[in-house]
Amino acid sequence: AQAFNPSGVSEFSLASLLPKASSINMKGKKKRERNVTDGLRRPILKAPATLQAQCIKTIVQNIEHVESFGVIPDNVQNALCQRMAFQGKLIPSTLPLFLDDT
């Protein structure tokens, strides 16, 4: 025996009308993979990091061994500062590396 439902519509039929969230995301992901790989399903690969980005990453990882940067372009100095701040390595002991001596 089924319980009385005043709306006249069973809960099962309402739930079956809504798509599952996981199926929506998978369809979009599969579509992107097919578009990028010409119909073949392979993982989407990122472009390799530039040499400058790899060097900045290495410097930030080993910042405790750096005594000075010397003369470096402003854009590289800004990238170093941003990455150090993001990783929490821009601390009072490393801050003088970014200050001018002039």
C-alpha positions in Angstrom: 0.0 0.0 0.0 1.3 3.5 -0.9 1.0 6.4 1.5 -1.3 9.3 0.6 0.4 12.2 -1.1 -1.8 15.4 -1.2 0.0 16.9 -4.2 -0.8 13.8 -6.3 2.7 13.5 -7.6 5.0 10.9 -6.2 8.4 11.9 -4.9 10.1 9.3 -7.1 8.9 11.0 -10.3 10.1 14.4 -9.2 13.6 13.1 -8.3 13.9 11.2 -11.6 13.3 14.4 -13.6 16.4 16.1 -12.1 19.8 15.2 -13.5 22.5 14.1 -11.1 25.2 16.7 -10.5 28.0 14.2 -11.2 26.6 13.3 -14.6 26.5 17.0 -15.6 30.1 17.6 -14.7 31.3 14.4 -16.4 29.5 15.3 -19.6 31.3 18.7 -19.7 34.6 17.2 -18.9 34.4 14.5 -21.5 33.3 17.1 -24.1 36.3 19.3 -23.3 38.6 16.3 -23.6 37.1 15.3 -27.0 37.4 18.9 -28.3 41.0 19.3 -27.3 42.2 15.8 -28.5 40.2 15.6 -31.7 37.7 13.0 -30.5 40.2 10.8 -28.6 39.8 10.6 -24.9 43.2 11.5 -23.4 44.0 13.6 -20.4 44.5 17.3 -21.1 48.1 18.2 -20.5 49.3 21.5 -19.3 52.0 23.4 -21.1 55.4 23.0 -19.6 56.6 25.7 -17.2 59.0 28.3 -18.7 62.6 28.3 -17.7 62.0 31.6 -15.8 59.1 30.1 -13.9 61.2 27.0 -13.0 64.1 29.2 -11.8 61.8 31.4 -9.7 60.4 28.2 -8.1 63.9 26.9 -7.3 65.0 30.3 -5.8 61.9 30.5 -3.6 62.4 26.9 -2.4 66.0 27.7 -1.4 65.6 31.3 -0.4 67.3 30.7 3.0 70.6 30.3 1.1 70.3 33.5 -1.0 72.5 36.4 0.2 71.5 38.9 -2.6 69.8 39.0 -5.9 72.2 41.4 -7.5 70.8 43.3 -10.5 67.6 41.6 -11.8 64.8 43.0 -13.9 61.8 44.4 -12.0 59.4 41.8 -13.5 61.5 39.0 -12.2 61.8 40.7 -8.8 58.0 41.1 -8.7 57.4 37.5 -9.6 59.8 36.3 -6.9 58.2 38.6 -4.3 54.7 37.4 -5.3 55.6 33.7 -5.1 57.4 34.2 -1.8 54.4 36.0 -0.4 52.0 33.2 -1.6 54.2 30.5 0.0 54.6 32.5 3.2 58.3 32.9 2.8 58.3 36.7 2.6 59.3 37.2 6.2 61.5 39.9 8.0 64.7 38.0 7.3 64.0 37.7 3.5 62.5 41.2 3.0 65.9 43.0 2.7 66.6 41.0 -0.5 63.9 43.2 -2.2 65.0 46.6 -0.8 67.3 48.8 -2.8 70.7 49.8 -1.2 70.6 53.2 -2.9 
